[in-house]
Amino acid sequence: GTVAYVSFEMPVNLSGGQPVNMANIKEVYELCQAEGVPVIFDATRAIENAYLIQKLDPAYRGVPLRSIYREMLQHCDGATISAKKDFLANIGAVLTVKSNPQWAERCMQLLRIYEGSVYDGGLCG
């Protein structure tokens, strides 16, 4: 069968909030790229994952969180971020796509159908 995409959650709640190390992030992305399978991050808590990489991986000690976060995001094709978790909002989310205008346009079309305007889709009135 065909795999539509790989969803990559970090830190992984199913394993008790364990972080994903940078080597695994890169390996998954390279494998998926070779097979033509997009990688989409659930990046809601990705900055926490970056912090844990900085704390636990000697190669990243002293590396600014921003740099680790940026490196992580270079290994995905898009990301979702829930505003309801760490961003102190009661509603909202972010959907990003990297270098794919067709996906971006399709996402905007679907947002209009299922949520509303691309500027305030899903917000309470």
Secondary structure as the mmCIF struct_conf table of DSSP 4:
data_model
#
loop_
_struct_conf.conf_type_id
_struct_conf.id
_struct_conf.beg_label_comp_id
_struct_conf.beg_label_asym_id
_struct_conf.beg_label_seq_id
_struct_conf.end_label_comp_id
_struct_conf.end_label_asym_id
_struct_conf.end_label_seq_id
STRN STRN1 VAL A 6 GLU A 9
BEND BEND1 MET A 10 PRO A 11
STRN STRN2 VAL A 12 VAL A 12
HELX_RH_3T_P HELX_RH_3T_P1 ASN A 13 SER A 15
TURN_TY1_P TURN_TY1_P1 GLY A 16 GLY A 16
BEND BEND2 GLY A 17 GLY A 17
STRN STRN3 GLN A 18 GLN A 18
HELX_LH_PP_P HELX_LH_PP_P1 PRO A 19 ASN A 21
HELX_RH_AL_P HELX_RH_AL_P1 MET A 22 GLU A 35
TURN_TY1_P TURN_TY1_P2 GLY A 36 GLY A 36
STRN STRN4 VAL A 39 ASP A 42
TURN_TY1_P TURN_TY1_P3 THR A 44 ARG A 45
HELX_RH_AL_P HELX_RH_AL_P2 ALA A 46 LEU A 56
HELX_RH_3T_P HELX_RH_3T_P2 PRO A 58 TYR A 60
TURN_TY1_P TURN_TY1_P4 ARG A 61 GLY A 62
BEND BEND3 VAL A 63 VAL A 63
HELX_RH_AL_P HELX_RH_AL_P3 LEU A 65 LEU A 73
TURN_TY1_P TURN_TY1_P5 GLN A 74 HIS A 75
BEND BEND4 ASP A 77 ASP A 77
STRN STRN5 GLY A 78 SER A 82
TURN_TY1_P TURN_TY1_P6 ALA A 83 LYS A 84
BEND BEND5 LYS A 85 PHE A 87
BEND BEND6 ASN A 90 ILE A 91
STRN STRN6 ALA A 93 VAL A 97
BEND BEND7 LYS A 98 SER A 99
HELX_RH_AL_P HELX_RH_AL_P4 PRO A 101 TYR A 114
TURN_TY1_P TURN_TY1_P7 GLU A 115 GLU A 115
TURN_TY1_P TURN_TY1_P8 VAL A 118 GLY A 122
#
